[in-house]
Amino acid sequence: MGFNGEKIMKTKVTVISRFSILALVLASLSFAGLASAQESPASKSSSPSAKDKTFMRKAAKGGMMEVAMGRLAEQNGKSDDVKSFGKRMVTDHSKANDELKSIAEKKGVKLPSKEPTEKWSSDKAYMDMMVKDHEKDLAEFQDEANNGSDPDVKKFAEDTAKVVKEHLDLAKETQSKLQ
């Protein structure tokens, strides 16, 4: 093999090397495209509807009110049962609020953040409000769990409805002790 043979060999090696690099680049791009395609449908298919977003905003606002009123009940309640109920509201609704915030951030939904300013009047007024409020909340959470469109929001509503039902039962029990 003379000079011409070496040149042909070198050309073949160069062509094969370029094809190998091209194949690697295409494979890398294909995997990157596949990875992003797998992420996209999940985030698009679980985009909250307008109704879901309204529910999330109302739940966030109500949750913040429950925490604010619960703190007031802990501080100002006369009855130990009312103070205990208030403490439970702060604990449970803070947890639910954090979970809802996490879902909202993932979904790109802006929730209200202004802390409500609540005033304390009496144990009885607080417990009456808690019964009425939890009856309304339970219906709204159950409706979202059954009729919502976003699976994450529906699951949050379903799980939280169970806790709201416990709160309603406890609120009625506490309310009955005050009369």
N, C-alpha and C positions, 0 to 999 in steps of 0.2 A: 504494500500500500504506500503510495507516494503522497506528495503534498496534497493532491486533489482528494484522496481518500480520507485524509485527516480532516480536511475542510468539510466534507460531506458528513462525517461522524460528528464533528463539532456542531454543525447545523442541526442534525437530528437531535442531539442532546439538548441544544438550546430550545428547539421547538417542543420537545417532550417536557422540558422544565417549565416553559411558559404555559403549556396546556395543564400541567399539574397545578401550577399556581392559580390559574384561572378556575380550575375545578374546585380548589380549596376555597377560593373567594366566593364562588357561587354557592357552595355548600354552606359556608358561614352565613351568607345572606339568607339562604333558605331557612336555616334554623332560627335566625333572628326573626324573620317574618313569621314563622310558625309560632314562636314564643309570644310575639305580640298579638297574633291572631287569637291565641288561646286566652289571653287576658281580656281582649276587647269585648267579645260577646257577653261575658259574665257581667262586666260593668255596664254595658249598654242594656242588656236584658233586665237588669235590676235597677233601672233608673226610676225613681219614684214619680208617680203621677201627681197631678195638682192636688188631688184629694189626699194622697199620702203626705205631701209636703204640708198641707193645711193641718192634718192630724199631728205631724211632728212638731209644728210650731205651737199648736194649742197644748200639746202634751208637755213641751218644754216650759211654757209659760205657767201652766198649772203645777208642774213639778216644782218650779222655783217658789210659787206661792205656798205650796205644802211645806217646803223647807222653812221659809220665813215664818209662817204661822206656827209650825212645830217648835221653832226656837222660842217664839213668844210664849207658847204654852208651857214649855220647860221652865222658863223664867218667871212667868206671871200666874201660872195655874195655881188654884187653891187646893184642888184635889190631887192626891198622888197618882190616881188613875189617869187624870188629864195630863199631868206632867209626863208620865210614862208613855202615854199615847203620842204626845208631842215629840218625845225623843225618838220613838219608832218612826214617826213621819220623817224626821230629819235624816235618820239612817237609811231607810228604804228609798225615799225619794231622791236623796243625794246619789245613791247607787244607780237608780234608774235614769237620773239626769245625765250622769257620766256616760252610761251606756248609749243613751239617745244621742248625746253630743258626738260620740265616736262614730255612730252610724251616719249622722248628718255630715260629718267631715268627709267620710268616705264617699258619700253620695253628692257632695257639693251643695248641700242645703244649708242656708244660713238660718240659724235659730235666734230667737230673741235672747238678749243677754242682760237686759236691765233688771236688776233685782227689784222685786215688788216692795212697796212700802206698805206694810200692814199695821193695823192698830189692834190692840187687845181690848176687849170689853168685858167678857166673863167666861168662865168655864162652860156654862150652858150655851151661850151664844157660839162659842168655838165648836163644841161638839155637835150642835144643831147644824152648823155650817159644814162640818166634816161629813156628817151623814148625807146631807143633800149633795155635797160636792162629789163624794165617792159613788153615790148612785149614778150621777151624771157621767162621771169618769168611766165607771164600769161599762156602761152602755156604749160609750165612744170607743173604748179599747176593744170591746167585743166586736163592734161593727168593723173596725179596722182589721182585726184578726180574721174576720170572715170575708170581708169584701175588699180589702186593700189589694194593690197590684204588686207592690215591691215585696219580695220574699223576706228580706231582712227586716223591714218595717213591720210586716205582718207577724213575724216571729217575736219581735220585741213586744208588740201589742198583745199577743197571745200570752207570753210569759208574764208580762206586767199585769195583765187582767187578773191573773190568779192572785197576785199580791194585793191588787186593789180590792178584790173580793174579801180577802182576809182583813184589810183595813176597814171595809164597810161593816163587816161583822163585829169587829172590835169597837168601832165607833158607836154602833148601836148598843152594844153591851155597856160601854162607858157612859153613853148618854142616859141609859136607863137607870144607872146608879146615881145620877145627879138629880133625879126628880122625886 
